[in-house]
Each structure stands twice: as C-alpha cells, then as structure tokens.
Amino acid sequence: MRSSVCGVLGFIALALAAAQCGAADLVYVKKDSRRATRNASLSASRPLAPAQKWWLLGPFDNAGNQNFKRALPPELATDLNAEYDGAGGKIRWQEVRLPDGRVNSVRRFKRNDDALCYLYRQVEMPEAATVRVSLGSSEGMTLWLNGEQLLSVSESRIAALANQDFVTLHLRPGANDLLIKLPRPGKGGWAFYFEPTLEQRLLVKLDRQLDRDFPPTGEARFYRIEALPLPDGEVLEVGALAFRANGDLFIASRRGDIWLVQNPTAEDVDQIQYKLFARGLHEVLGLSVVGDVLYCVQRPELTALTDTDNDGDADVIRAVSDRFGISGDYHEYAYGPVCDAAGNFFLTLNLSLGSGAGSKSAYRGQVLRISPDGSITPWAVGLRSPNGINLSPDGRLFVTDNQGEWIPTCKLQEVRRNEYYGHPGGLRYWPASVDGQTPPVIPPAVWFPFGLSRSASEPVWDTTAGRFGPFAGQCFVGELTNSAITRVALEEVHGRMQGACFPFRRGFACGVNRLAFAPDGSLFVGETNRGWGSLGGQTQGVERVVFTGQMPFEIHSMQATADGWIARFTEAIDASRAMDEKNYLVESYHYHHWDTYGSPEIGRKQHPFQAEPVDGDPTRVRLTVEQLETGRVYHIRMTGMRNANGDSLANDDAYYTLNALP
C-alpha cells in the first residue's frame, strides 16, 4: 500500500513508558483508588495512547461478500484526496470521530446493506515501537500496516467486542499507514473495536498488584478471582481444561488448539509458560488425561494424543472412534470425554438445530459409551444441549442440559443406562424405542432456576479436602450466560439423587464454560463468549478461583426430611434470628414439559412452615413445611439470618428439587 496523503493527517499521540518506547514492562503508578491507579498505570506503560480520529471511505458494493475477498483500489494506494466509484455513486474519504477503546458503528451511509468500507489512520512515531492492539468486528475485518496484511477474519459474530482478535504492530520511526477493511454482507451488524493495549501478561500483573493494594470486597473476600496470562496474539476461547498429575494444565480452544501450560498456579506471572501441544483440531469441547495419553472430543471423533518423546508436542494423534458422525449442522457440538474405572469413555452429543422430533445424524441427544476398542454403546437419551459431563467421586455419571424446547430450564441430570430425559429429538436413533414406545421421563437431580442459570456448563466436584473452603464433596457447575459458578449440594433419597443449588461466585470475565480443580486446591475456569453470549466485557479467558481462608457465611446444604428440611450453615447462627419466621420465605413451583422453548415457573405458592434450632448444633435449623409435594422446586430464602458476629449470609437463596420424600 502506497501513501499519498494530502491535507490534514489523522494521527495517534504517543505515551512513552519510562522513556522506553515499546518497553516490555509494567510501570505501576499508585493513586488513591483502584480505577485511577489502573488508568494511570496503563497510560504510563503502553507506548501508544488511544486516539479519536479515523478517515472513513464507503460504501463499496459487497453483495455475497465477494468484494471483501478482492483487492479494491484503496488497498493499492491510500490517497485522501482521491475519488472512487462506490455503491450508488462517487465517494470520498471523510474524517470521522471513532474513539479507540469503544465499539464504534460505521453505519453512516445511505446504503448500509451488502456493503463494505475502509478506515485509515496515519501513525507518527519518533522511534520504533511494538504495540499490541485489541480488535473486534461484527462481520470480520482485514488489517494492513504499511502495506503488509496482518489480519484477515471473515466471520459473522453476534456483535463487535474487545479482544475478539489481536495483532502486534511493529511501528517504524516516522509515518506508518494503518488500513482496515470492514464488510457488511447482508443486513448484519457493522461495527468495530480498536484499542492499543499491553501484552496480556502485563495486564495480569497489573490486576494482581491492584488486588494486593486495593483488597476486594463482597464475594472476593472469600474467593479471589485471578486471571492467567494467555499466549500473546492468540485467541483462546476455552473449550476444555484438564490437569496432568504433575500439575501441568492442558487448555483446549474452540478454534482447535490445545496448549500445555507449565506452572499454572505460580504467583509470579512470568513463570507461567505456554507451549502449543496440538493445532488443527475441530472445536475441542472436552479433555481427559488418562495416564500419559490426552483424550479429546472433537466434533467428528474421540481422539487420543500422545507426546512420546516428552518435548511438549503431541507427535502421535489417533482416532479412537469416529463412528457417531456429523451432518454439518453447526449445532452438533460434542462434549466429553470422561473415563470410568474400566477404561470406557462417555460423551454427549448436541441435537441439531431445529431438528424437531428427529435428528440429522445418529446418536444426537444421547449419552454414548465408547469402549477402548472404539465400539459405541448408546447409553441414555433425551438430551438437548448437554454442555457438561463428569463423574462424581463415587463414580456416578452426571450431565448438564440447557434450556430449550422440551427442556423447561437448565438441569443437572444423573445418567443411568437406557433412561430417557425428556427431549424426543434423539429417539429416532434410540434402539430401545424402535417398537414405538417412548420410555418414561426421568426427572433431573436438580433444576436450576432461570435467574440463576441460563446456560449450564461443566459440573465438577470438590475433592480438595477443605483447601477450597467449607464445601468439600459438593458440586460446582459453570454458568455461561451469567458468567458465574453455581454450587450444588446433592443427597440420595430412595436410590436417586436430588438436592439444592445455590449462587456461588459471579464476576468472571465472560462465559464460564469449563472447570477443573488444580492439585493445590484452586479452581480453574475456562471461558468463552462467541456465539453463545455472556456477561462480562471479554470474549475469552482463563481465570483461577482461590479460597482466601476467610470463612464465608453461607447456607451449606439442605437435608430433606419427611416433613421439610434441616438447613446447615457454614458458621454458627444467631439463635434468635433462626427462630424468627419473618426471616424466611418458603415457596414452590414446577415446570411445563412441552415443545415450547423453556417454561415459566408455574403453580407457584407459598407454604406455611415452622423454624426451630437443632439441639446441640448451632449451625443447623429445622424447617417443618406444610403441604409438601414431590415433583416441585422449593425456593427457601433466608434474608434476615445472621451469624454470631452479626454478618449476613453471602447468598440467602436455596433451590431444592424435591423428587422424593425420605
């Protein structure tokens, strides 16, 4: 690209860090508040400050996205005084205000559909510098620096967001030409994000120092969230996590990469090292380490990866089984594997989108068992979007399933052979229903209320023997939409699992997709946003939840009795408040089982009850509830409860799925 710029130039002002342009280090500037300290440190550390102005040229025709793939005249020479043949007439460059660090719309033309535009900026540098840039786009983008193409993404996204892509700009002294091409094929979004930033490792260092200088409040007093640095320039939308016995961490991405991370729990960020283990796989959404072999589930197969020479690269990649197949439908996700004591693998298969009463390929909506020889056994059926499968410490198999048609709300389901869980989409290929008889629907162990969980992901069990706090043996379930983790306390009643779910931890960078406990007892969280959408400003991330040692005052668990529950707390409670019924609410509801997407909470009613302490145990309260009915979810709220120090509950809601009475 040749620059022939006349008139007023767009430019970016400089911010030199410690008088070293592009210095790969953090300049920490302590201020009175966390926000002021972070902003001052960023300004002092990054070699390039955000700017406001761009030059905008458009629209050009882009029917069928064809011109996005072709080199148009502005790519050959950038002349801000030139005139071009655009979509609908002559077009010229115009200076516009599109501030860095924001999502900016470029829908500024008479024609905004089936179109594309260009953005140009000239960057003046007194000396050479290396700058990391965070990018986002709604419909893809191409970026050039001084005529060299650094990025080309053709991908329709829900929206433009920060950190969807990254580029590293190697800026030379003097003028640098930056050109971006933004398509809008059809009537989708048309926006972009651009922000000079720091290497992600430095951002993690900054946030950890801020945590030390400005101790967090709320849930973070008990469970601290720490971000891990990610490989620079990579987009790591996490599809799976798995630990080796030596503490090394495998991270799989939805884009088909597997990374090996050494020292993932190190306090010194510089000790956390990434090495690419494998690349070119098909959306890995599950990992399992068995001995020296790493197993993953790609969309079309269960795969074994082995590093035979211990150099950190997978050098033997073997298909264990590809017999379940795919149709090409984008909704045909595959999850797992988990391995039982006999060496069998279990995985779950998403239904095709809009498949109605059938599925586009065999085994969809099912749990499969795959033997070591690769043979497939259909294990259970009736699932919709089971984005989570795991074994409990006592060897029971559980899956989560996501709200949709026939699935009224997200749930945690215990899996047993030849059972049916309510969605008929997989019955077409289910051998037990060939005679036309639909098996009975087995209810889940736990229904998650919609406000608590809109997109349940992986369940994991706390086997840390107290290193993760007071919830040893309980289950933690990822929540993608709300960017949170939910806690579940299960119990067995008449041979079936049921129990209560509780809020646990909010505030993650984006959707919580995968969980894995590290050998040190901390909980690793793998995150993604693309396509599924979530709270939080990021599109990817790996974070770590660490128990601070400060005991949270929480409802620990709910044990069902013949006429109510015994509520257990993590700390001794104020006995007078435990007896005061104004501090409680007990209500229940149930759901429709229908082909509509989701279900409201129906038949809601409040229940009369009595509360009394349990003799000799200041951490327990007995609730005797009238009109108990099975097949309902009971919401128990304890708003006025206090511990002996006068502290309120960190979370005062419990939701118990009552399938059977003891």
C-alpha positions in Angstrom: 0.0 0.0 0.0 1.4 3.4 -1.0 0.5 6.5 1.0 -0.1 9.8 -0.8 -1.7 11.8 2.0 -2.6 15.5 1.4 -4.2 17.9 3.8 -4.8 17.3 7.4 -3.5 14.0 8.7 -5.1 11.7 11.3 -2.5 10.7 13.9 -2.1 9.0 17.2 -0.4 10.7 20.1 2.4 8.9 21.9 2.7 7.8 25.5 6.2 6.7 26.4 6.7 4.2 29.2 9.7 5.0 31.3 11.3 6.8 28.3 11.5 3.5 26.5 9.1 3.3 23.5 7.6 -0.2 23.4 9.4 -1.3 26.6 8.0 -4.7 27.6 7.5 -3.9 31.2 4.8 -2.5 33.5 5.0 1.0 35.0 2.9 0.9 38.1 1.5 4.3 39.2 -0.2 4.2 42.6 -3.2 6.5 43.1 -5.9 6.8 45.6 -8.3 4.4 44.0 -8.2 1.1 42.1 -9.6 2.7 38.9 -7.3 5.7 39.0 -4.3 3.5 39.6 -5.2 1.2 36.7 -5.7 4.1 34.3 -2.5 5.9 35.3 -0.5 2.7 35.0 -1.9 1.9 31.6 -1.1 5.4 30.4 2.4 5.2 31.7 3.1 1.7 30.4 1.8 1.5 26.8 3.8 3.0 24.1 0.8 4.2 22.1 -2.2 6.1 23.5 -5.7 5.7 22.3 -6.9 8.2 19.6 -10.2 9.6 18.4 -10.0 10.2 14.6 -10.1 7.9 11.6 -10.6 8.5 7.9 -13.7 6.6 6.5 -14.4 5.6 2.9 -17.5 3.9 1.7 -19.8 2.3 0.9 -18.5 -0.2 -1.8 -20.7 -2.9 -3.1 -20.2 -6.2 -1.2 -23.1 -8.5 -2.4 -22.4 -12.0 -1.3 -19.2 -10.8 0.5 -17.4 -11.0 -2.9 -15.6 -7.7 -2.7 -14.3 -8.4 0.8 -12.2 -11.1 -0.9 -11.0 -8.8 -3.7 -8.3 -6.1 -3.7 -10.1 -2.8 -4.3 -8.3 0.5 -5.2 -7.9 1.8 -1.7 -5.8 -1.2 -0.9 -3.3 -0.4 -3.6 -2.8 3.3 -2.7 -4.3 5.5 0.0 -4.9 9.0 -1.3 -7.2 11.0 1.0 -8.0 13.4 -1.9 -9.0 10.6 -4.3 -12.5 9.9 -5.6 -13.8 6.4 -6.1 -16.8 4.6 -7.7 -18.8 3.4 -4.8 -22.1 1.7 -4.3 -24.6 4.3 -5.6 -22.2 6.9 -6.8 -18.9 8.7 -6.2 -17.4 8.5 -2.8 -14.5 10.3 -1.0 -12.6 9.9 2.3 -14.2 11.7 5.2 -12.7 12.4 8.7 -14.8 10.9 11.5 -14.6 10.6 15.2 -14.5 6.9 16.2 -12.7 6.8 19.6 -10.4 3.9 20.4 -11.5 1.6 23.2 -15.2 1.7 22.2 -17.4 -0.4 19.9 -18.0 2.1 17.0 -20.7 1.7 14.4 -19.9 2.5 10.8 -23.5 2.5 9.6 -23.2 6.1 8.3 -24.1 5.7 4.6 -27.3 5.8 2.6 -26.6 2.2 1.7 -25.5 0.0 4.7 -26.5 -3.5 3.5 -24.3 -5.7 1.3 -21.6 -3.1 1.6 -18.0 -2.6 2.8 -16.0 0.4 3.9 -12.4 1.3 4.7 -10.8 3.0 7.7 -7.4 4.7 7.5 -5.1 6.3 10.1 -1.5 7.5 9.9 0.5 6.9 13.0 3.6 9.1 13.6 6.3 7.6 15.7 9.5 9.3 16.9 11.2 5.9 17.1 10.4 2.2 16.5 7.9 0.6 18.8 6.0 -2.7 19.2 2.3 -2.3 20.1 -0.3 -4.9 20.9 -3.8 -4.0 19.6 -7.1 -5.4 20.7 -9.6 -5.8 17.8 -13.3 -6.7 17.4 -15.7 -6.8 14.4 -19.3 -7.8 13.8 -18.7 -9.2 10.4 -15.0 -9.7 10.1 -12.1 -7.4 9.1 -8.8 -7.2 7.2 -6.0 -5.0 8.6 -2.8 -3.8 6.9 0.2 -2.0 8.4 2.5 -0.3 5.9 1.1 -2.5 3.1 1.6 -5.8 5.0 -1.6 -7.7 5.8 -1.6 -8.7 9.5 -5.1 -10.0 9.9 -8.0 -11.3 7.8 -11.1 -12.6 9.6 -14.3 -13.5 7.7 -16.7 -14.4 10.5 -20.2 -13.3 11.3 -20.4 -12.6 15.0 -23.3 -11.5 17.2 -21.6 -8.2 17.9 -18.2 -6.5 17.8 -16.4 -6.8 21.2 -13.0 -6.1 22.6 -10.4 -8.9 22.4 -12.1 -10.9 19.6 -8.7 -10.7 17.8 -5.3 -9.3 18.4 -2.5 -8.0 16.2 1.0 -6.8 17.0 2.0 -3.7 15.2 5.8 -3.2 14.6 5.8 0.5 14.0 8.8 2.2 12.4 10.1 5.7 13.0 8.1 8.3 11.2 4.8 7.8 9.4 3.0 4.4 9.5 -0.1 3.6 7.4 -2.9 1.7 9.1 -5.8 0.5 6.9 -8.8 -1.6 7.9 -11.5 -3.1 5.7 -14.9 -3.8 7.2 -17.5 -5.8 5.4 -21.3 -6.0 5.9 -22.6 -8.9 3.8 -26.4 -8.7 4.1 -28.1 -7.0 7.0 -25.9 -7.9 10.0 -24.1 -5.7 12.3 -21.5 -3.2 11.1 -19.1 -2.2 13.9 -15.5 -2.5 15.0 -13.3 -2.2 18.1 -9.7 -0.9 18.1 -7.6 -0.2 21.2 -3.8 -0.1 21.7 -3.2 -2.2 24.8 -0.4 -4.0 26.7 0.7 -7.6 26.4 -1.8 -9.6 28.3 0.8 -10.9 30.7 1.4 -7.3 31.8 -2.3 -6.7 32.2 -2.5 -9.7 34.5 0.5 -8.4 36.5 -1.3 -5.1 36.9 -4.5 -6.7 38.1 -2.8 -8.9 40.6 -0.9 -5.9 42.1 -4.2 -3.9 42.2 -5.7 -6.8 44.2 -2.9 -6.5 46.7 -3.1 -2.7 47.1 -6.9 -2.5 47.0 -8.3 -5.6 48.6 -11.6 -6.7 47.0 -14.9 -6.8 48.8 -18.1 -8.9 48.6 -17.7 -12.5 47.4 -14.0 -11.8 46.6 -13.2 -11.6 50.3 -13.7 -15.4 50.4 -13.0 -16.5 46.9 -10.5 -14.4 44.9 -10.5 -14.5 41.1 -7.1 -14.3 39.4 -6.7 -14.1 35.6 -4.0 -16.1 33.9 -1.9 -14.6 31.1 -2.8 -16.0 27.7 -0.4 -16.7 24.8 0.2 -13.3 23.1 -1.6 -12.9 19.8 -3.7 -15.9 20.3 -7.5 -16.1 20.8 -8.2 -18.8 23.4 -11.9 -19.4 23.6 -11.8 -22.2 26.1 -13.5 -25.5 25.2 -11.8 -27.7 27.8 -9.4 -27.9 30.8 -7.5 -30.9 32.2 -4.7 -31.3 34.6 -1.8 -33.7 34.5 -0.8 -35.4 37.7 2.3 -33.2 37.8 0.2 -30.0 37.9 0.6 -29.1 34.2 -2.6 -27.8 32.6 -4.0 -28.6 29.2 -6.3 -25.9 27.7 -8.2 -26.7 24.5 -9.8 -23.9 22.4 -12.9 -23.9 20.3 -10.7 -22.9 17.4 -9.0 -26.3 17.5 -5.8 -25.7 19.5 -4.5 -27.5 22.6 -2.0 -25.7 24.8 0.2 -27.1 27.6 0.7 -24.7 30.5 3.5 -25.2 33.0 3.3 -23.7 36.5 -0.3 -22.5 36.0 -0.7 -21.7 39.8 2.5 -19.7 40.1 2.3 -16.4 41.9 4.9 -14.9 39.6 3.2 -14.5 36.3 6.4 -14.8 34.3 6.8 -18.4 35.5 3.5 -19.4 33.7 4.6 -20.8 30.4 2.6 -21.9 27.4 3.6 -24.4 24.7 1.4 -25.4 21.7 0.6 -29.1 22.1 -1.6 -29.6 19.0 -3.3 -27.5 16.4 -5.8 -28.0 13.6 -8.4 -29.9 15.5 -12.2 -29.4 15.2 -13.7 -27.4 18.1 -12.4 -29.4 21.1 -15.0 -29.2 23.9 -13.6 -31.8 26.2 -10.3 -33.2 27.5 -9.4 -36.1 29.8 -5.9 -37.2 30.9 -5.5 -41.0 31.3 -2.0 -42.0 32.2 0.3 -40.5 29.6 -2.4 -40.0 27.0 -4.6 -37.0 26.5 -8.0 -37.7 25.1 -10.2 -35.1 23.4 -13.6 -35.0 21.8 -13.7 -33.2 18.5 -16.9 -32.7 16.6 -16.4 -35.8 14.5 -14.4 -38.2 16.8 -12.9 -39.2 20.1 -9.1 -38.7 19.7 -6.0 -39.8 21.6 -2.9 -37.6 21.6 0.5 -38.8 22.9 3.8 -37.0 23.4 6.1 -39.9 23.0 9.4 -38.0 23.4 8.3 -35.7 26.2 9.1 -32.5 24.3 5.7 -30.9 24.9 4.3 -31.6 21.4 1.7 -34.3 20.5 3.5 -36.5 18.0 1.0 -39.4 17.8 -2.6 -38.5 17.1 -5.0 -41.4 16.8 -8.7 -41.7 16.2 -10.3 -43.8 19.0 -13.7 -43.7 17.4 -15.4 -41.6 14.7 -18.5 -43.8 14.4 -21.0 -41.3 15.7 -20.7 -39.0 12.7 -21.8 -35.4 12.0 -24.2 -33.9 9.4 -22.5 -30.5 9.2 -25.2 -28.7 11.2 -23.5 -26.0 13.2 -25.4 -27.0 16.4 -23.9 -30.5 16.5 -21.5 -29.9 19.4 -19.8 -32.9 21.1 -18.8 -32.9 24.7 -16.6 -35.1 26.9 -14.9 -37.5 27.4 -14.9 -38.8 30.9 -13.3 -42.2 31.6 -14.6 -44.7 34.1 -12.6 -47.2 36.1 -12.9 -49.9 33.4 -11.4 -47.6 30.7 -14.7 -46.8 28.9 -15.3 -43.2 27.7 -18.6 -41.3 28.0 -19.5 -38.4 25.8 -22.6 -36.4 24.9 -23.9 -35.2 21.6 -25.8 -32.0 21.0 -29.0 -32.1 18.9 -29.0 -30.4 15.5 -30.7 -27.0 15.5 -34.4 -27.1 14.8 -34.4 -30.8 14.4 -37.9 -31.2 15.9 -38.8 -34.8 16.8 -35.8 -36.2 14.9 -32.1 -35.6 14.5 -30.0 -35.2 11.3 -27.5 -37.8 12.3 -27.3 -40.9 14.6 -26.8 -40.6 18.3 -27.7 -36.9 18.6 -29.2 -36.0 22.0 -27.7 -39.1 23.6 -25.0 -40.1 26.1 -22.6 -42.6 24.4 -20.2 -45.1 25.9 -17.2 -45.8 23.8 -15.1 -48.8 24.7 -11.3 -48.9 24.4 -11.7 -50.7 21.1 -13.8 -47.8 19.7 -17.1 -49.5 19.7 -20.2 -47.4 20.6 -23.0 -48.2 23.0 -25.9 -45.8 23.2 -26.2 -45.3 27.0 -29.0 -42.8 27.6 -31.2 -40.5 25.5 -33.5 -37.4 25.7 -30.9 -34.6 26.0 -30.9 -31.3 24.1 -27.6 -29.4 24.6 -25.7 -31.3 27.2 -22.7 -29.0 27.6 -21.2 -30.8 30.6 -20.4 -34.3 31.6 -18.5 -35.7 34.6 -18.2 -38.4 37.1 -18.8 -37.8 40.8 -16.2 -39.0 43.3 -18.4 -42.1 43.9 -18.5 -43.0 40.2 -22.0 -41.7 39.3 -22.3 -40.1 35.8 -23.9 -36.7 35.6 -24.6 -34.3 32.7 -26.0 -30.8 32.5 -28.5 -29.9 29.9 -29.6 -26.5 28.6 -33.0 -24.8 28.4 -34.9 -25.0 25.1 -37.7 -27.0 23.5 -38.8 -29.9 25.9 -36.2 -28.7 28.4 -38.0 -26.1 30.7 -34.9 -24.8 32.4 -31.2 -25.9 32.8 -30.7 -29.0 34.9 -28.2 -31.4 36.4 -29.1 -35.0 35.5 -27.8 -38.2 36.9 -27.3 -40.6 34.0 -28.1 -44.3 34.1 -28.2 -46.8 31.2 -31.3 -46.9 29.0 -33.0 -43.9 30.6 -34.9 -41.1 28.9 -34.6 -37.5 30.0 -37.4 -35.7 28.1 -36.3 -34.4 24.7 -37.7 -36.7 21.9 -35.1 -35.4 19.3 -32.8 -38.3 19.8 -35.4 -41.1 20.0 -35.3 -41.6 16.2 -32.0 -43.5 16.6 -32.6 -44.9 20.0 -32.7 -48.7 19.9 -35.0 -49.0 23.0 -37.8 -47.1 21.3 -37.9 -49.0 18.0 -41.2 -50.5 18.9 -42.7 -47.0 19.1 -43.0 -46.9 22.9 -41.5 -43.8 24.4 -39.8 -44.6 27.7 -40.8 -42.7 30.9 -39.1 -39.4 31.6 -36.6 -39.5 34.5 -36.5 -36.1 36.3 -33.2 -34.4 37.0 -31.4 -34.3 40.3 -31.6 -30.5 40.3 -33.5 -27.9 38.2 -31.6 -24.6 38.0 -33.9 -21.5 38.2 -33.7 -19.4 35.1 -32.3 -16.4 37.0 -29.5 -18.5 38.5 -28.5 -20.4 35.4 -29.4 -19.7 31.8 -26.8 -21.9 30.1 -25.3 -24.6 32.4 -21.9 -26.0 31.5 -19.5 -28.4 33.2 -20.0 -29.9 36.7 -17.0 -30.7 38.9 -16.8 -32.0 42.4 -14.7 -30.5 45.2 -12.2 -33.3 46.2 -9.8 -30.9 47.8 -10.5 -32.0 51.4 -11.1 -28.4 52.6 -8.4 -26.5 50.6 -11.3 -24.9 48.6 -13.2 -23.9 51.7 -16.2 -25.4 53.5 -17.9 -27.2 50.6 -15.9 -30.4 50.3 -17.7 -33.0 48.3 -20.2 -30.6 46.8 -20.6 -30.0 43.0 -19.8 -26.7 41.2 -21.4 -26.0 37.9 -20.3 -23.5 35.3 -22.9 -20.9 34.1 -22.1 -19.5 30.7 -24.6 -16.7 30.1 -24.3 -15.2 33.6 -20.5 -15.6 33.7 -20.9 -17.3 37.1 -20.5 -20.5 39.1 -23.4 -22.3 40.8 -23.0 -24.6 43.8 -25.0 -27.9 44.3 -25.4 -30.0 47.4 -26.8 -33.4 46.5 -28.2 -36.2 48.6 -29.5 -39.7 47.8 -33.2 -40.4 48.6 -34.6 -43.8 47.8 -31.8 -44.6 45.4 -32.0 -41.4 43.4 -30.0 -38.1 43.7 -31.7 -34.8 44.4 -30.7 -31.6 46.2 -30.3 -27.9 46.4 -28.5 -25.3 44.2 -27.1 -22.0 45.4 -25.4 -19.0 44.0 -21.6 -19.2 44.5 -19.4 -16.8 42.6 -20.1 -14.1 40.0 -18.0 -11.6 38.1 -15.9 -13.7 35.7 -14.5 -12.1 32.5 -17.0 -13.9 30.3 -19.0 -17.1 30.0 -17.9 -19.9 32.3 -17.6 -23.0 30.1 -15.2 -25.4 31.8 -14.0 -26.0 35.4 -11.1 -28.0 36.7 -9.6 -28.3 40.2 -5.8 -27.9 40.4 -3.6 -30.0 42.6 -3.2 -27.0 45.0 -7.0 -26.9 45.6 -7.8 -23.8 43.5 -10.5 -24.0 40.8 -9.5 -23.1 37.2 -12.2 -21.5 35.0 -12.1 -21.7 31.2 -14.2 -19.0 29.5 -15.7 -18.2 26.1 -18.3 -15.9 24.6 -18.5 -16.3 20.8 -21.9 -17.4 19.5 -23.4 -18.2 22.9 -23.2 -14.7 24.5 -22.4 -13.9 28.2 -22.0 -11.1 30.7 -18.5 -9.6 31.1 -16.5 -7.5 28.7 -14.2 -10.2 27.4 -14.6 -12.9 24.7 -12.1 -15.4 26.1 -10.2 -16.1 29.3 -8.7 -18.4 31.8 -9.2 -17.5 35.5 -8.5 -19.1 38.8 -10.7 -19.1 41.9 -8.7 -19.2 45.2 -10.1 -19.7 48.6 -8.7 -16.8 50.7 -9.0 -18.6 54.0 -11.7 -16.3 55.3 -14.9 -18.3 56.1 -18.0 -17.3 54.1 -21.3 -17.3 56.0 -23.4 -19.4 53.6 -26.2 -22.0 53.6 -24.0 -25.1 53.4 -26.7 -27.6 52.4 -30.3 -28.7 52.7 -31.1 -32.2 54.0 -34.6 -33.4 53.2 -36.8 -34.9 56.0 -40.2 -36.4 55.8 -41.8 -33.0 56.6 -39.3 -30.4 55.5 -35.5 -29.8 55.7 -32.6 -29.4 58.0 -30.7 -26.4 56.8 -27.0 -26.4 57.6 -24.8 -23.3 57.7 -21.1 -22.8 57.4 -21.0 -21.0 60.7 -22.9 -20.8 64.0 -26.1 -18.7 63.6 -27.8 -16.2 65.8 -30.4 -18.4 67.6 -32.9 -15.7 68.0 -33.0 -15.0 64.2 -33.2 -18.7 63.5 -36.5 -18.8 65.3 -38.0 -15.7 63.7 -40.2 -16.8 60.8 -40.1 -13.3 59.3 -36.5 -14.1 58.2 -37.7 -16.9 55.9 -39.7 -17.4 52.7 -40.7 -20.9 51.6 -42.4 -21.2 48.2 -42.6 -23.8 45.4 -43.4 -24.2 41.7 -43.0 -26.7 38.9 -42.4 -26.6 35.1 -44.2 -27.5 31.9 -42.8 -30.4 29.8 -43.7 -29.2 26.3 -42.1 -28.4 23.0 -42.1 -24.6 23.7 -38.6 -23.1 24.3 -38.3 -23.1 28.1 -41.1 -22.9 30.7 -42.2 -20.3 33.2 -42.3 -21.3 36.9 -45.9 -22.5 37.2 -48.2 -23.2 40.1 -46.2 -21.0 42.4 -47.4 -21.0 46.0 -46.1 -20.2 49.5 -46.0 -22.8 52.2 -46.7 -22.4 55.9 -43.7 -23.6 58.0 -42.1 -23.6 61.4 -38.4 -23.0 62.2 -36.6 -24.3 65.2 -33.0 -24.9 66.1 -31.5 -28.4 66.2 -30.4 -29.4 69.7 -26.7 -29.1 70.3 -25.8 -27.8 66.9 -25.7 -24.0 66.4 -25.1 -24.5 62.6 -28.4 -26.2 61.9 -32.1 -25.2 61.7 -35.0 -27.5 61.2 -37.8 -26.3 58.8 -41.1 -28.1 59.1 -43.1 -27.3 55.9 -46.8 -27.9 55.3 -48.2 -29.3 52.1 -45.0 -30.8 50.8 -45.3 -32.2 47.3 -42.8 -34.1 45.2 -42.1 -33.1 41.6 -41.7 -29.4 42.7 -38.8 -27.0 43.2 -38.7 -25.4 46.6 -37.3 -21.9 46.9 -36.1 -21.2 50.5 -35.0 -17.6 51.2 -33.3 -16.6 54.5 -33.0 -12.9 54.3 -32.6 -12.0 57.9 -30.2 -14.7 59.0 -27.0 -13.6 60.9 -24.0 -15.4 62.3 -22.7 -14.9 65.8 -20.7 -11.9 64.6 -23.8 -10.2 63.1 -22.8 -10.9 59.5 -25.5 -11.5 56.9 -25.5 -14.5 54.6 -23.3 -14.0 51.5 -26.1 -15.7 49.5 -29.5 -16.2 51.1 -31.3 -18.4 48.4 -31.6 -22.2 48.2 -33.5 -24.0 45.5 -34.3 -27.7 46.3 -35.6 -30.1 43.7 -37.8 -32.5 45.6 -38.2 -35.7 43.7 -38.9 -38.0 46.7 -39.5 -37.7 50.4 -37.3 -39.6 52.8 
